Amino acid sequence: MTKRLEVQMVEWTGKPAYQQVAEQLRRRIAAGEFAETGKLPSLAELQATYGVTVTVARDAIRQLKTGGLAVSHQGKGAFLTAQASDAAKLAGPEAAIAELREQVARLQGEVAELRERVAGLEEK
């Protein structure tokens, strides 16, 4: 029986749900939660645990695969790579910093756009 984690997706951060799920999975990998079997939760289990769509669950697994933490086998599921635990521990702070930089750059662009719109309104 799969235990349900109490997880709340924080939408106001501007971070896509799949990234939030992938981060949660990275934390769980770093904590050794999947070390015994090496198998990650199925898409259905991720949907139930995090209250997300199958697309979000699939994209979260894809992000782990892109980061070298997991591999998948059609019909069998997703499994940790040999270096997944160490990689998850290392990726945590660095990935968070990179993500914050992306968010800051996006916000700077939005602020610049808003300034232009305000200046246009003030001219009228």
C-alpha positions in Angstrom: 0.0 0.0 0.0 1.4 3.4 -1.0 1.3 6.0 1.7 0.0 9.4 0.7 2.3 12.3 1.3 0.8 15.5 2.3 2.2 17.8 -0.5 0.9 21.2 -1.5 1.9 22.5 -4.8 2.8 26.2 -4.3 1.5 27.9 -7.5 2.3 31.4 -6.5 6.1 30.7 -6.9 5.7 30.8 -10.6 7.4 27.4 -10.8 5.6 24.8 -13.0 4.0 21.9 -11.2 6.3 19.3 -12.9 9.4 21.1 -11.6 7.9 21.1 -8.1 7.2 17.4 -8.3 10.7 16.7 -9.7 12.2 18.7 -6.8 10.2 16.7 -4.3 11.4 13.5 -5.9 15.0 14.7 -5.9 14.7 15.3 -2.1 13.3 11.9 -1.6 16.1 10.3 -3.8 18.7 12.2 -1.8 17.1 11.0 1.4 17.5 7.4 0.2 13.8 6.7 0.0 14.0 4.6 -3.2 17.4 3.1 -2.5 16.1 -0.4 -1.6 14.3 -1.1 -4.9 15.7 1.6 -7.1 12.2 2.0 -8.6 10.5 5.4 -8.7 6.8 5.7 -8.2 4.6 5.0 -11.2 2.8 7.9 -13.0 -0.4 6.9 -11.3 1.3 6.9 -7.9 2.7 10.4 -8.6 -0.7 11.6 -9.7 -2.3 10.4 -6.4 0.5 11.5 -4.2 0.9 15.0 -5.6 -2.6 15.6 -7.0 -1.3 16.4 -10.5 -2.1 15.3 -14.0 -0.4 12.4 -15.8 1.3 15.0 -18.0 2.8 16.7 -15.0 3.9 13.4 -13.6 5.5 12.4 -16.9 7.3 15.7 -17.2 8.7 15.4 -13.7 10.1 12.0 -14.5 11.4 13.3 -17.8 13.2 16.1 -15.9 14.9 13.5 -13.6 15.9 11.5 -16.7 17.4 14.6 -18.3 19.3 15.3 -15.1 20.8 11.7 -15.2 19.0 10.6 -12.1 16.6 8.1 -13.7 16.1 5.8 -16.7 12.8 4.4 -17.8 11.8 1.1 -19.4 8.5 1.0 -21.3 6.0 -1.0 -19.4 8.2 -1.4 -16.3 8.6 2.1 -15.0 11.3 4.5 -14.1 14.4 3.5 -12.1 17.3 5.3 -10.4 20.7 5.4 -12.1 23.7 4.2 -10.1 24.8 7.8 -9.3 21.2 9.1 -8.6 21.6 9.6 -4.9 24.8 11.5 -5.1 23.6 13.5 -8.1 20.4 14.4 -6.3 22.3 15.7 -3.3 24.6 17.8 -5.5 21.8 19.1 -7.8 19.7 20.4 -5.0 21.3 23.8 -4.2 22.9 24.3 -7.6 19.6 23.6 -9.4 17.8 25.9 -7.0 20.2 28.8 -7.6 19.9 28.3 -11.4 16.2 28.3 -11.2 16.2 31.4 -9.0 18.4 33.1 -11.6 15.9 32.2 -14.4 13.0 33.5 -12.3 14.8 36.8 -11.6 15.6 37.2 -15.3 11.9 36.5 -16.2 10.8 39.0 -13.6 13.2 41.6 -14.8 11.7 41.2 -18.3 8.2 41.6 -16.9 9.1 44.7 -14.9 10.7 46.3 -18.0 7.6 45.5 -20.0 5.4 47.0 -17.3 7.6 50.2 -17.2 7.1 50.6 -21.0 3.4 50.2 -20.6 3.2 52.7 -17.8 5.3 55.2 -19.8 3.0 54.7 -22.7 0.0 55.4 -20.6 1.6 58.5 -19.0 2.2 60.0 -22.4 -1.5 59.9 -23.3 
